[in-house]
């Protein structure tokens, strides 16, 4: 730990991570609420959720860019783009020109730059810390994300009530400006990261070579996807993939309705922040107990029980949250606790079941299917609330989890 503190490059990366995560968390929380507050229609928050998921899908294709570009230079570019996007929104807001569609189309650009930045951090860290410090360094990165998300979940509602959208965007612009300044400091210092494609001291890469590299990457991606799809035809793997896709689809349906749900049940922006905090508390507590559960129970029996436990909690939450809010909140935390455990178990299982040479390919399939499920879930969530109230998607999510539990129990 002392070595990491003395590692100036690592400290700069952590500082950059903090500012980027601050801006990213604030952007998501505020934007989803403002989309609902401006329109009073969950369909627009569904479009917002779709755009966030779309940028996650696009992030699949930035791998060759990260591999073939200078990491410090790319950090500076993505930080600059993020700053100018938020500064642009601030300018439109101050000029009373900000509308729903400007907000919606700013999402994929800003969110994609954040995702690229996180990927660069993950690539850079192994090159700037020793092997004996790598686990600690990754833990610090993970705790930074979790801690900031929890902080902004807790204070976002207060910010929405106390400050105007112009003031919040100005704060976010300042945060992203600090991120850009840190990125420029990293750019000035030599970043000891290998360049796998460019030859050392090579100043120029021919355009046709770059095209060939990208084409090769795309072909490799499709090949991995195809071989991964062939592998998951295995009955055991398929019996896990389908519930995982269903989990992401149902969660996306529910998530895009959070602003409307918070407004209907708690009646204010503070309620939105509280609901996000309850989600975070449940998810984090689930992650903490997952190791204990896996050690003491068979995974094949544990997963259906978790879906049963989570699904029942969501259904009970929808039945009680208006009549007995405290009970509804408790069941909400319990449901997210089950989800936190489930996510950790699925991640571990898909690292252990496939042969070592297939882990990456199976992971490619998982990420692709989950991204598509999130896209579809976001759109379905918006459509469902056009014909129902904001609580029904949560009940639907619970019933879906119960169905998954029943099917897995029979399997």
N, C-alpha and C positions, 0 to 999 in steps of 0.2 A: 504494500500500500504506500509506503514511504517513497519507493522508487517511482510510482505513478505520480505522486505529488510533485516530484522533482522533474518529471518528464514534461517539458514546456509544450511540446507539440501535442501531447495527449491532453493537457489542460486546455489548450486552445480548441481542440476538437470538442471537449466536453462543454466549454463555454458556448461554442457555436451550436452544439446540440440543444443546449438549454434555451437559447434565444429562438432557434427554429421551432422547437417544440412549444414554446410559449405562444409564438405567433400562429402556429398550426392549430393548436387546441382552441385558442381564442377565436380564430377564423371559423372553425367548424361549429362551435357552440353558438356563437353569435349569429352566423349566417342562417343556420337552420331555423332559429327562432324568428329572425327578421323576415325571412321568406313567409313564415306563417303569419306573423303579426301584420305584414303589409297586405296580405291577401285573405286571411282567415279561411284558407282553403288548403287542406293537406295534400292536394294534388301537386302543388308547387314545391312543398317540402319533399314530396316523392321524386320530383324532377331533380331537386337538389341532391337527394340521396343517390339517384341514378348517375349524376355527374361525378360525385365523389367516387362511386364504384367504377365508373368509366376510366377515371385517371389511374385507378389501381390496375385495371386491365392493361392500359397503355404502358404501365410501368414494367410489364413483362419484356417489352422490346427495347428498354434502355440499357440492358446488360452490355451489349457490344459497345455502346457509347462510353459507358463507364470504364470498360476494359481498355479502350483505345485512346482515351483522352487523358490529359494531365488531371489528376484528382483535385489538386488545389485550384487550378484554373476553373474546373467545372463547378467546384463549390462556390467560387466567386460569381460565376455566371448565374447559377440557379438562385443564389441569395439575392443577386441584383434583380432578377426577374420577379421574385416574390415581393421584394420591396416596391418595385414599380407597379405591380398589380394592386397592392394594398394602397399605395399612394394615389393611384388612379381612382380607386373607389372612394377614397377620402375626398379627392378633388370633386368628383361627381356629386358626392353627398353635400359638400359645402355649397355647391352651386345649385342645389335642389334638382339635380338631373338624374339622381340615382333611381333606378327602377328595377323591377323583378328580374328582367332578362339580362341586364348588365351583371347583376349578382350571380345569376345562374351560369352565365358563360365565363365568369371569372373563376369558377370552382375548379374545372379540370386543369387549367393552367397553373394556378397556385398550388393545388394539391399534388400535381405531378412533380413540381419542383421540390416540394417537401419530401416526397417519396424517393426521388433521386438522391437528395441530400442524405437521407437515412441510409440508403444503400452505399453511398460513398463512405460514410462513417464506418459502416460495418466492414468495408474492404480495407480501409486505411488502418484501422486499429491493430490488426495482426502484424502489420509491418512496422509499427512504431513502438510496440511494447514487447517484452520478452515472453516466451512461451509460458513461463511460470506465473506470469501476471495476466495472461489473456482472459482466464475465467473471471478474475476480479474486475478487469476492465469492461468486459461484456456485461457483468452484473451492474456496474455503475451506469452504463448506457441504458440498460433496461429499467433500473430504478429511477433514472432521470425522466424517462417517458412516463412511467406509472405515477410518480410523484407529482409531476406537472399536470397530468390529466386529472388527477384527484383534486389538486388545488383549484384548477379552473372550473371543474364540475361544482365545487363548493361555492365559489364566489361569482360564477357567471350570472346567476339570477340577480344578485345584488348589483352587479355592474349594469345589467339591462334596465334595472329600475332607477338607479341613481344617475347614470350617464346617458347622454344621447348617442345615437348611432354615429354621429360625426366625431364625438369625443372618443368613442371606442375605437373607431377606425384610425384616429390620430395616434392613439396609444399603440395600436397594432403596427402602424407605420414606423413608429419610433423603435419598437421591438425589432422589426425586420431591418431597420437601418443599422442597429447594433450588430445584428447577425451578419450583415454585409461587411461592416468594418472588421469584425473578427475574421471573416473569410479572406479579406484583403491582407490581414496580418499573416494568416496561414500561407497565402500565396507568396508573400515576401520571404518566408522561411522555406528552406528546402524540405520537401515532404518525401521521406524515403520509401516510396512505393514503387514496386517493380512495374515496368511497362511491358506487358507480355507480347504485344504485337510490334510496337515501334522499336527500332534499334536504338540503343543508347546514343545520345547526341545527334540523332537524326532529326533534322529540322522540318522536313516536309514528307508527306505521304501522298503518293499519287492517287488521283481520284478513282481510277479504275481498281486500284488495290483496296480502297475503302469499300467500294461497291461489292467487290468480291468477298470481303470480310463479312459485310452485312448479309449478303446472299448466303454465305456459308453458315452464318449464325441462324438465319431463318430456316434453312434446310435442316440444320441440326435440331432446332426447336421442334419442327414438325416431325422429325424422325424420333426424337425423344417422346413427343406426345403420342405418336402412333405405337411405339413399343410399350409405353406406359399404359396405354389403353388396352393393349393385348394382355399385359400382365394382370391388370385389375379384373380381367374376366375370371380370374380365380375366385371361387365362390366365397372364400373367407374375406378376401380383400373387398369384393363387391358388396358384401353384407355390411361393411363398414363405410364404404364410399357413399352409398345411397343415403344412409342416415346423416352423414356429414353434410352432404349437399342440401338435404331437407332442412337441417338445422340452420344453415346459412340463409336459405330462402325465407324461412319463417321469421328469423331474427331481423332480416332486412325489412320485411313487411311491417313488423312491429316498430322498428327503429325510426322509420320515416314519419311515424305518427306520434312520436314523443312530444313535439311541441303542442299539437292539438290536444293530446291526452293531458298534458300538464296544465294547459289552460282550462280545460273542462273540469278537471278534478280539483286543482289547487287554485285556479283563478288568477294567476299572475306569473310574471317572468321568474320570480324567485322560486316558484314551484318547479319550473323547468330545471333550474340549477339543482334543486333538491333531488329530483328524480334521477338526474345524472349522477349525483353523489351516491344515492342508494345503489344504483347500478354498479358503480365503481367499487363500493364497499363489498357488495356481494361477490363480484368477480374476483377481487383480490383475495378475499377470505377463502374462496374456492380453490384458487391457485395454491394457497398456503397449505391446505389439508390434502391436496391431491396425492402427494408423495406417500402420506400415511395410508390412504385408502388403497392405493395400488399395491402397497406392500402386504396388506392384510386381506385383500379380497381379489378373487379372480376377475380379470378385466371383462371377460365374456359375460359374466353375470352383473358386473358393476355398471356397465354402460346402460343396459335396459332399465336398471333401477334408477339411475340418474335421470334418464328421460322421464320416467314415471314421477319421480320426486319433483323435477322441474315443471313438468306439464301440469301436475296437480296444483302446484303452487301458483302458476299463472292463472289457472281457472279460478281458484279461490280468491286470488287478488282482485280479479275483475268483478267477482260477486260481492266483495266486502269493501272495496276501496272508497266507495261513496258513502255507505252507511257507517262503516267503522274504519276511518282512514288509517289509524295506527295499525290495525290488523292487516289492512291492504299493503301498507309499507313493509311490514314484517315478511309477508309472503313474497313481495317483490324482491327483497334482499335474498330470501331463501332460494327463489327461482334463479337469480343471477349467480348465487353460490353454486348451484348445480351446473350452470353453464360454464362457470370458471373451471370446475373440476373436469368437465367433459372436454373442454378445449385442450387442457394439458394432456389428458389421457389419449385423445386422438393424435395429438402431435407426437407423443412418445411411441404409440403403437405403429405409426407409419414410418418411424425411424428404425423399428425393430423387425417388423414382419418381412419387408422386401429384402432380397439379397443386397449386399453392399453396393454392387454395381448398378442396382436398379433404384436406389433410394432417390437419386436426383430426378429420374424419369417419373417415378410415382409422384414425387413432390410437384413436378411440372403439371401433371394431370390434376392433382388436388387443387392447386392454385387456380388453374384454368377453370375447373368446374365450379369452385367456390365463388370466383369472380363473376361468372355468368349467373349463378344463383342469386348473388347479391344484386346484380343488375335487374333481373326479372322480379325479384322480391321488392325492390324499390318501386318499380312501376305498378306491380300488383297492389302494393300498399296504398298508393294514391288512388287507384281505381276502387278499391274496397271501401275506402272512407267516403266515396261519393254516394254510396248507397247504404251506409251504416254510420253509427257514431264512432268516436275515437277510441272507445274501450274495446269494441268488438275485435280489432286486429290482435289484441293481447290475448283475448279468449281463444281466437283462432290459432294463435301460436301455441297456447297450452294444449289445445285439442290435437294439434299436429304432433306435438311431443309425445302425447299419450299414444297416438297411433303408431309412431315410430317405436315406442317402448313395447307395444303389443306385438308388432311384427318381429322385432328383434328377439323378443321372448320366445316366439314360436320357432325362430330360426335356430 
